[in-house]
Amino acid sequence: MQPIGSFVALGDSFTEGVGDPYPDGTLRGWADRFATELAAASPGLRYANLAIRGKLLRQVLAEQVPVAAALAPDLASLAAGGNDLMRRKSDPDQLAASFEQAVTALREAGSQVLMFTGFDPSRIPLLRQLRAKAAAYNERLRAIAERHDCLHVDLWSMTVLGDSREWCADRLHLAADGHRRVALRVCEVTGLPVQGDWRQPLPPVAGQPGWLSARGQDLRWAREYAGPWIQRRLRGVSSGDGMTPKRPDLQPL
């Protein structure tokens, strides 16, 4: 890559950093972690993070992409569409067409674009039926990355993230170590030297829960997380309603 003096991150909770808090409770996440590594290689780096949890792809396209294009950063990351895929009538082809509009706008602004293809949802009981749709969307995103000469991070192939310990109790957001591993993968894709390997296996688990215990965990998850999420969907409410970006402007770290 050419030297990077500015970096803007766009997307939803994944890029906002939900699941990876700083000691003061504010959110860190893979993008902040990557920006720290990038700043070490590019002193004076300016960084903005426009991502907000719960955002749909059309909202990212309408609310974040114009801001990012106006900032014209050297590098812009884009991860979006996962929230859309959880909606019954979502269509991978339509989503990919919208995603390509976002990529085109960022490329026309002079930015290199860092794209993500999504996680394998098969580990989440509520989302297993979406696996084929998610795979189809990922395939279209890979083609977009090739057409527009984008950097591409393939989250599906990060099998280490299939371990439940890499995720928060809600099973939808990466925990701190998951964000750390994604940041290492991004550094690898962008050619940054790092100390650490995202592939390193987790230590073995002493014992697996029995069938009854595992079903009890599933029931608690459904009651504490899946149920409220479904209720928000029925009310047309998003977890990101009323929120503003944590780093709306390009500023030094």
Disulfide bonds with the S-S distance in Angstrom:
none
